[in-house]
Amino acid sequence: MPERIPVLPDSFFSKLSSLNLQEIAFEVSNAMLGEDIPDIALKQIITEAISFPIPLKQLDENLFVLELFHGLTLAFKDVGARFMAGLFQYFLRNENREVVILVATSGDTGSAVANAFYNIKGVEVVILYPSGKVSELQEKQLTTMGGNITALEVEGNFDDCQRMVKQAFADSKLNQLLNLTSANSINFARLFPQSFFYFNAISQLGKVDKPVVISVPSGNFGNLTSGLIAKKMGLPVHKFIASTNFNHSVPDYLKSGEYLPQQTHHTITNAMDVGDPSNFPRMLEIYQKQRLSMAADIKGYWFTDDQTRVAMAELQKQYGYQSDPHGAVAYAGIKESGYLKDNIGIFLETAHPAKFPEEVEKSTLHKVKIPGSLTEIMKLEKKAVRISNSYTNLLEQLQKMY
């Protein structure tokens, strides 16, 4: 976490609705990072990182969806990964050393990081993903690039992958051998750019006479944490909804005050299959460990796979909107909350439905249109090294590779 979270001036919010996405990203990131990077370099990073739209679409009078899947890998992680890659290039530009990025993924992080860092000089990327627990397309996206990208297929779940990555960062001998860093939301430079989403949503919404509630599909809780940071910077969000699946340790904490990490359960919303979210400590930090303050801003709800399928079907039938399972969970959360009656509701659609075609088509009874880029990826050969879920095995692989 940063030492402080800056509050943006009233002048920024008075002109927010007239700013485009790149202008918003510059103002927000300059407030957070301005002392560390000159304006001209920051603007260049933003121009290259955010070269696609993030549209807000209206479904009915009070309900909107923010589409975060228009980047190259069709998932919300593209913004953070590309922004961070730009920072890496800037700070490594005059250094003659190699950095090894170690990243755990439950689905979309791996492909976004692989795409963002592909062929960047001085950077090697090692991606750990849980075997059999990402979609076929997600696996193809993170295992077919080659070059400076290495995929490790772990016999375990996402929490195992994340645990192994954390052990690597805590291993002083390994860190002496390799210049290790992370591209998970463990790394604040990957998490913070996601705050742009929320400023951009309010900008597109314009002047409204009702409070705004935002529902975030949540697994490792990085996206929600970036929303909370936006709120701390002054963004007028009335409430956040933490919408998740059967891995519901955070909604349980919000209701009971007890945080009990769970064994990860595999669901159709695999990107949210996290039993012990690494961003939960950041959420506690933002609220100075005051649960009641956190619970006043955040309501938590969780849904079964069958409830998620019902939500996808309802979005299709009622609004003609085809959602992926994760976005459907966010929609279910805002509907369950009851806030739509007196508030403007926005739910985040974090991945293109084409990444989960079987589940989407089965629930919506409508064919998913597969973008040409994904069709080509599916033809490529998977290249991954299979390892156990023990840190010793990871250490052996890293020492072998570098």
C-alpha positions as CSV (number, residue, x, y, z in Angstrom):
1,M,0.0,0.0,0.0
2,P,1.1,3.6,-0.5
3,E,2.0,5.6,2.6
4,R,-1.0,7.8,1.8
5,I,-3.9,7.9,-0.6
6,P,-4.2,11.5,-2.1
7,V,-7.5,13.2,-2.3
8,L,-8.2,14.8,-5.7
9,P,-9.3,18.4,-5.8
10,D,-12.9,19.6,-6.4
11,S,-11.7,21.1,-9.7
12,F,-11.0,17.6,-11.0
13,F,-14.5,16.3,-10.2
14,S,-16.2,19.4,-11.6
15,K,-14.6,18.6,-15.0
16,L,-14.7,14.8,-14.8
17,S,-17.6,14.3,-17.2
18,S,-15.7,16.2,-19.9
19,L,-12.5,14.1,-19.7
20,N,-11.8,11.1,-21.8
21,L,-10.4,7.9,-20.4
22,Q,-6.7,8.7,-21.1
23,E,-7.1,12.2,-19.5
24,I,-8.8,10.6,-16.4
25,A,-6.0,8.0,-16.1
26,F,-3.3,10.7,-16.3
27,E,-4.9,12.9,-13.6
28,V,-5.5,10.0,-11.2
29,S,-2.1,8.3,-11.7
30,N,-0.3,11.7,-11.6
31,A,-1.8,12.3,-8.1
32,M,-0.6,8.9,-6.9
33,L,2.7,8.6,-8.8
34,G,3.6,12.1,-9.9
35,E,6.8,12.4,-7.8
36,D,8.2,9.2,-9.2
37,I,7.7,9.7,-13.0
38,P,7.7,12.8,-15.3
39,D,4.4,13.8,-17.0
40,I,5.6,13.2,-20.5
41,A,6.7,9.6,-19.6
42,L,3.4,8.9,-17.7
43,K,1.3,10.2,-20.6
44,Q,3.2,7.9,-23.0
45,I,2.6,4.9,-20.8
46,I,-1.1,5.7,-20.6
47,T,-1.4,6.2,-24.3
48,E,0.1,2.8,-25.0
49,A,-1.6,0.9,-22.2
50,I,-5.1,2.1,-22.7
51,S,-5.7,2.1,-26.4
52,F,-9.2,0.6,-26.2
53,P,-12.6,1.8,-24.9
54,I,-14.2,1.0,-21.6
55,P,-17.9,1.7,-22.4
56,L,-20.7,2.2,-19.9
57,K,-23.9,0.7,-21.3
58,Q,-27.4,1.4,-20.1
59,L,-29.8,-1.6,-19.6
60,D,-32.7,0.2,-18.0
61,E,-33.5,3.4,-16.1
62,N,-31.3,2.6,-13.1
63,L,-29.1,-0.2,-14.3
64,F,-25.8,0.1,-16.2
65,V,-23.0,-2.3,-17.1
66,L,-19.3,-1.2,-17.5
67,E,-17.6,-3.4,-20.0
68,L,-13.9,-4.0,-19.2
69,F,-13.2,-6.7,-21.8
70,H,-12.2,-4.6,-24.9
71,G,-8.5,-5.0,-24.5
72,L,-6.2,-7.5,-26.4
73,T,-6.9,-10.5,-24.1
74,L,-10.6,-9.6,-23.6
75,A,-10.5,-9.3,-19.8
76,F,-10.2,-6.4,-17.3
77,K,-6.7,-7.3,-16.4
78,D,-5.4,-5.8,-19.6
79,V,-5.3,-2.2,-18.2
80,G,-3.3,-3.0,-15.1
81,A,-0.9,-5.4,-16.8
82,R,-0.2,-3.0,-19.7
83,F,0.2,0.0,-17.4
84,M,2.6,-1.9,-15.2
85,A,4.6,-3.1,-18.3
86,G,5.0,0.5,-19.3
87,L,6.3,1.4,-15.8
88,F,8.8,-1.5,-16.0
89,Q,10.1,-0.3,-19.4
90,Y,10.5,3.2,-18.0
91,F,12.3,2.3,-14.8
92,L,14.5,-0.4,-16.5
93,R,15.4,1.7,-19.5
94,N,19.0,2.5,-18.3
95,E,19.7,-0.6,-16.3
96,N,21.7,-3.6,-17.5
97,R,19.9,-6.3,-15.5
98,E,17.1,-8.8,-16.0
99,V,13.9,-9.0,-13.9
100,V,11.9,-12.2,-13.4
101,I,8.2,-11.6,-12.9
102,L,6.5,-14.4,-11.0
103,V,2.7,-14.4,-11.3
104,A,-0.1,-16.7,-10.1
105,T,-3.3,-16.8,-12.1
106,S,-6.8,-18.1,-11.7
107,G,-7.6,-17.3,-15.3
108,D,-7.2,-13.9,-16.8
109,T,-4.2,-12.4,-15.0
110,G,-1.8,-14.8,-16.7
111,S,-2.9,-14.1,-20.3
112,A,-3.0,-10.3,-19.7
113,V,0.5,-10.3,-18.1
114,A,1.9,-12.6,-20.9
115,N,0.5,-10.3,-23.6
116,A,1.6,-7.1,-21.8
117,F,5.2,-8.2,-21.2
118,Y,5.8,-10.3,-24.3
119,N,9.2,-9.6,-25.8
120,I,10.0,-6.7,-23.4
121,K,13.7,-6.4,-23.1
122,G,15.2,-7.4,-19.7
123,V,12.0,-9.1,-18.4
124,E,11.3,-12.8,-18.0
125,V,7.8,-13.9,-17.0
126,V,6.9,-17.1,-15.2
127,I,3.2,-17.9,-14.8
128,L,1.8,-20.4,-12.3
129,Y,-1.8,-21.6,-13.1
130,P,-3.9,-24.4,-11.5
131,S,-4.2,-27.5,-13.8
132,G,-7.7,-28.1,-15.0
133,K,-9.2,-25.0,-13.3
134,V,-9.0,-22.4,-16.0
135,S,-11.0,-22.4,-19.2
136,E,-9.5,-23.9,-22.3
137,L,-9.3,-20.5,-24.0
138,Q,-7.6,-18.9,-20.9
139,E,-5.1,-21.8,-20.9
140,K,-4.3,-21.3,-24.6
141,Q,-3.8,-17.5,-24.0
142,L,-1.2,-18.0,-21.3
143,T,0.6,-21.1,-22.6
144,T,1.1,-20.4,-26.4
145,M,3.3,-17.3,-26.5
146,G,6.8,-18.7,-25.9
147,G,9.7,-16.2,-26.0
148,N,10.2,-14.7,-22.6
149,I,6.9,-16.2,-21.2
150,T,7.0,-19.6,-19.3
151,A,3.9,-21.3,-18.1
152,L,4.0,-23.7,-15.1
153,E,0.9,-25.9,-14.8
154,V,0.5,-26.5,-11.1
155,E,-1.2,-29.7,-9.7
156,G,-3.4,-27.8,-7.2
157,N,-5.7,-24.7,-7.0
158,F,-5.1,-21.0,-7.2
159,D,-4.4,-20.6,-3.5
160,D,-1.5,-23.1,-4.0
161,C,-0.1,-21.0,-6.9
162,Q,-0.4,-17.8,-4.8
163,R,1.2,-19.5,-1.8
164,M,4.2,-20.7,-3.8
165,V,4.7,-17.2,-5.3
166,K,4.6,-15.6,-1.8
167,Q,7.1,-18.2,-0.6
168,A,9.4,-17.3,-3.5
169,F,9.3,-13.6,-2.5
170,A,10.1,-14.5,1.1
171,D,13.1,-16.6,0.0
172,S,16.1,-14.4,0.5
173,K,18.5,-16.8,-1.3
174,L,16.3,-17.0,-4.3
175,N,16.0,-13.2,-4.4
176,Q,19.7,-12.9,-4.4
177,L,19.9,-15.2,-7.3
178,L,17.0,-13.6,-9.3
179,N,15.6,-10.1,-9.4
180,L,12.0,-11.2,-8.5
181,T,8.9,-9.1,-8.8
182,S,5.2,-9.8,-9.1
183,A,2.5,-9.0,-11.7
184,N,-0.4,-10.1,-9.5
185,S,-2.4,-7.5,-7.6
186,I,0.2,-8.2,-4.9
187,N,2.1,-5.6,-6.9
188,F,0.4,-2.2,-6.3
189,A,1.5,-1.0,-9.8
190,R,-0.8,-3.7,-11.3
191,L,-3.7,-3.0,-8.9
192,F,-3.8,0.8,-8.8
193,P,-4.6,1.4,-12.6
194,Q,-7.9,-0.5,-12.1
195,S,-9.1,2.6,-10.2
196,F,-9.4,4.3,-13.6
197,F,-12.5,2.1,-14.3
198,Y,-14.5,3.7,-11.5
199,F,-13.6,7.3,-12.4
200,N,-14.4,6.5,-16.1
201,A,-17.8,5.0,-15.2
202,I,-18.8,8.1,-13.2
203,S,-17.5,10.3,-16.0
204,Q,-19.7,8.5,-18.6
205,L,-22.7,8.5,-16.3
206,G,-22.6,12.3,-16.1
207,K,-24.9,14.3,-13.7
208,V,-27.4,12.0,-12.0
209,D,-29.8,12.8,-9.1
210,K,-29.4,9.4,-7.4
211,P,-26.5,7.9,-5.4
212,V,-24.3,5.4,-7.3
213,V,-23.8,1.8,-6.3
214,I,-21.2,-0.4,-8.0
215,S,-21.1,-4.2,-7.9
216,V,-17.8,-5.8,-8.4
217,P,-17.3,-9.6,-9.2
218,S,-14.7,-10.4,-6.6
219,G,-12.2,-13.3,-6.1
220,N,-8.8,-12.0,-5.0
221,F,-10.5,-8.6,-4.3
222,G,-7.9,-6.5,-6.2
223,N,-10.6,-4.9,-8.4
224,L,-12.8,-4.0,-5.4
225,T,-9.7,-2.6,-3.6
226,S,-8.9,-0.3,-6.5
227,G,-12.5,0.9,-6.3
228,L,-12.1,1.6,-2.6
229,I,-9.0,3.6,-3.4
230,A,-10.9,5.6,-6.0
231,K,-13.5,6.4,-3.3
232,K,-10.8,7.4,-0.9
233,M,-9.5,9.7,-3.6
234,G,-12.9,11.4,-3.5
235,L,-14.9,9.6,-6.1
236,P,-18.6,9.8,-5.2
237,V,-19.6,6.1,-4.9
238,H,-22.4,5.6,-2.4
239,K,-21.8,1.8,-1.9
240,F,-19.8,-1.1,-3.3
241,I,-21.1,-4.6,-3.6
242,A,-18.6,-7.5,-3.2
243,S,-20.2,-10.2,-5.4
244,T,-18.6,-13.6,-5.3
245,N,-19.2,-17.3,-5.6
246,F,-19.0,-20.2,-3.2
247,N,-15.6,-18.9,-2.0
248,H,-17.2,-16.3,0.3
249,S,-14.8,-15.6,3.2
250,V,-15.0,-11.8,2.7
251,P,-18.9,-11.5,2.6
252,D,-18.9,-13.7,5.7
253,Y,-16.5,-11.3,7.4
254,L,-18.6,-8.3,6.5
255,K,-21.6,-9.9,8.2
256,S,-20.0,-11.6,11.2
257,G,-16.6,-9.9,11.8
258,E,-14.9,-13.2,11.6
259,Y,-12.4,-13.8,8.7
260,L,-12.1,-17.5,8.1
261,P,-10.0,-18.4,5.0
262,Q,-11.6,-21.4,3.2
263,Q,-10.4,-24.3,1.1
264,T,-10.9,-23.1,-2.4
265,H,-14.0,-24.4,-4.2
266,H,-14.0,-24.8,-8.0
267,T,-16.9,-23.0,-9.7
268,I,-17.9,-21.8,-13.2
269,T,-16.6,-18.4,-12.2
270,N,-13.0,-19.7,-12.0
271,A,-11.4,-16.3,-11.9
272,M,-13.0,-15.8,-8.5
273,D,-12.0,-19.2,-7.0
274,V,-9.9,-17.8,-4.2
275,G,-10.4,-19.0,-0.6
276,D,-7.9,-16.6,1.0
277,P,-7.8,-13.3,-1.0
278,S,-4.4,-11.6,-0.8
279,N,-6.0,-8.2,-1.1
280,F,-8.1,-8.6,2.1
281,P,-5.3,-7.1,4.2
282,R,-5.3,-4.0,2.0
283,M,-9.1,-3.6,2.5
284,L,-8.5,-3.8,6.3
285,E,-5.7,-1.2,5.9
286,I,-8.0,1.2,4.1
287,Y,-10.5,1.0,6.9
288,Q,-7.9,0.9,9.7
289,K,-9.2,-2.6,10.6
290,Q,-12.7,-1.2,11.5
291,R,-15.1,-3.7,10.3
292,L,-18.2,-1.6,10.8
293,S,-16.7,1.2,8.7
294,M,-15.9,-1.3,6.0
295,A,-19.4,-2.9,6.2
296,A,-21.0,0.6,5.9
297,D,-19.4,1.0,2.5
298,I,-19.4,-2.6,1.2
299,K,-22.2,-5.2,1.1
300,G,-21.2,-8.8,0.4
301,Y,-23.2,-11.4,-1.4
302,W,-22.3,-14.8,-2.8
303,F,-24.0,-17.1,-5.4
304,T,-24.0,-20.7,-6.4
305,D,-23.3,-21.9,-9.9
306,D,-27.0,-22.5,-10.5
307,Q,-27.8,-18.9,-9.3
308,T,-25.1,-17.6,-11.7
309,R,-26.7,-19.5,-14.6
310,V,-30.1,-18.0,-13.7
311,A,-28.5,-14.5,-13.7
312,M,-27.0,-15.0,-17.2
313,A,-30.4,-16.2,-18.5
314,E,-32.2,-13.2,-16.9
315,L,-29.8,-10.7,-18.4
316,Q,-30.3,-12.2,-21.8
317,K,-34.1,-12.5,-21.6
318,Q,-34.8,-9.2,-19.8
319,Y,-32.3,-6.9,-21.3
320,G,-31.0,-8.7,-24.4
321,Y,-27.5,-8.6,-22.8
322,Q,-25.2,-11.6,-23.0
323,S,-22.9,-11.7,-20.0
324,D,-20.0,-13.9,-19.0
325,P,-20.5,-15.8,-15.6
326,H,-18.4,-13.3,-13.6
327,G,-20.4,-10.3,-14.8
328,A,-23.6,-12.3,-14.1
329,V,-22.5,-12.7,-10.5
330,A,-22.0,-8.9,-10.2
331,Y,-25.5,-8.4,-11.7
332,A,-26.9,-10.9,-9.2
333,G,-25.3,-9.0,-6.4
334,I,-26.7,-5.6,-7.3
335,K,-30.1,-7.2,-7.8
336,E,-30.0,-9.0,-4.4
337,S,-28.9,-5.8,-2.6
338,G,-32.2,-4.1,-3.3
339,Y,-30.3,-0.8,-4.1
340,L,-31.7,-0.6,-7.7
341,K,-34.9,0.9,-6.5
342,D,-33.5,4.2,-5.2
343,N,-30.0,4.2,-6.7
344,I,-28.1,4.1,-10.0
345,G,-26.6,0.6,-10.2
346,I,-23.5,-0.3,-12.2
347,F,-22.1,-3.8,-12.4
348,L,-18.7,-4.7,-13.9
349,E,-18.5,-7.1,-16.9
350,T,-14.9,-8.3,-16.5
351,A,-14.5,-10.8,-19.4
352,H,-15.8,-11.4,-22.9
353,P,-18.5,-14.1,-23.0
354,A,-16.4,-15.9,-25.6
355,K,-13.9,-16.9,-22.9
356,F,-16.7,-19.1,-21.4
357,P,-18.7,-20.1,-24.4
358,E,-20.2,-23.4,-23.2
359,E,-21.6,-22.0,-19.9
360,V,-22.8,-18.8,-21.6
361,E,-24.6,-20.6,-24.5
362,K,-26.1,-23.2,-22.2
363,S,-27.6,-20.5,-19.9
364,T,-28.6,-17.8,-22.4
365,L,-29.7,-20.2,-25.3
366,H,-27.8,-17.8,-27.6
367,K,-24.7,-18.5,-29.6
368,V,-21.6,-16.7,-28.5
369,K,-19.8,-14.7,-31.2
370,I,-16.1,-15.7,-31.0
371,P,-13.7,-12.9,-32.0
372,G,-11.3,-13.9,-34.8
373,S,-8.2,-13.4,-32.5
374,L,-9.5,-16.1,-30.1
375,T,-10.2,-18.5,-32.9
376,E,-6.5,-18.2,-34.0
377,I,-5.2,-18.7,-30.5
378,M,-7.2,-22.0,-30.1
379,K,-5.1,-23.4,-33.0
380,L,-1.8,-22.9,-31.3
381,E,0.1,-25.5,-29.4
382,K,0.1,-25.4,-25.6
383,K,3.5,-25.2,-24.0
384,A,3.6,-25.7,-20.2
385,V,5.8,-27.4,-17.6
386,R,3.7,-29.4,-15.2
387,I,4.8,-29.2,-11.5
388,S,3.5,-30.3,-8.1
389,N,2.0,-27.8,-5.6
390,S,5.2,-27.8,-3.5
391,Y,7.5,-24.8,-3.2
392,T,10.5,-27.2,-3.6
393,N,9.3,-28.1,-7.0
394,L,8.9,-24.5,-8.0
395,L,12.4,-23.7,-6.7
396,E,13.9,-26.5,-8.7
397,Q,12.2,-25.2,-11.9
398,L,13.4,-21.6,-11.4
399,Q,17.0,-22.7,-10.7
400,K,16.9,-24.9,-13.8
401,M,15.5,-22.0,-15.9
402,Y,17.8,-19.2,-14.7
